[in-house]
Amino acid sequence: MSFADLPVDGTLDATGLNCPEPVMMLHQHIRDLAPGGLLKVIATDPSTRRDIPKFCVFLDHELVGQQEEAGTYLYWIRKKQD
């Protein structure tokens, strides 16, 4: 099963946005998600390859998967259980 087949609880489309906007938006979206919920993030800023994994480690969320498709970066993030 690929990451693309995972059922998600929300999607954040940050295409066209540059650092720090994708992570700022991610912070808001993850806050609105239920604990254990899965958020898919779509971004075009290459710095998200560094910023999003760091965000997950720092705030104890699980980076379930990430992949790159033709300049688009996809992330699947599971919100930590409270």
N, C-alpha and C positions, 0 to 999 in steps of 0.2 A: 504494500500500500504506500503510495507516495504522499508527501505532505499535502499536495493539492486535493487529495481525497478526504482529508480530515474535516469533520464537521466543525465549523467555527461558530462562535457566539457573537462575533462582531468583526467588522473589517474597517481598517483605517487606510484610506487612500491618500498618501502623502506625495503623489507624483508631482513633479515640478517644484517642490519645495526644497529649500537648502537649509543646512545646519544653521541654527539649532531647531528650526520649526518642526521637523518630523518627530524629534524626541519630545519636544514640548507637547505636541498633539498626542503622542503615545502616552505620555504621563496622564493626560486627561481621559483618554479612552480607556486605559487600564483601570483607572479609578472607578469608572462607571460599570465595569464588568463584575459579574459575580465571582467570588473566590473559586478558583479552579477553572474559570472560563477560558476559552481559547480565542485569541485575537489574531487575525491575519493582518499584516502590515504590507502595503505596497509602496515602494519608494524608488526614486530615481537618483538620489544623492549618494554617491559612492561612500561618503563619510559614514553613512548608516551602517556599513559593514563593521566599523569600529564602535560607533556610538550605541547601537542597539544591543549588542552582546554585553557591553559594559553596563548599560542601563539595567539589564536583566540580572547581572551578577550583583550590582550594587543594591537593588531593591528586592532581591531574592525571588524573582520570577523565573520561570523555566523557558529557555529558548529551545523550543521543541524541534525547530528546523529552520533552515534558511537555504535559499537557492537564488541563482542569478539567471535571468533570461533576457538576453539582448539589451543590456543596460538597465533592466528593471530588477530591483532587489525585493525578494519576497521573504517574509519572516512569519513564523508561527510562534506565538508567545502564550504560555499558560500562566495565568495570574496565580500568585501564591495563595495557598490556603491560609485563612486567617487563624 
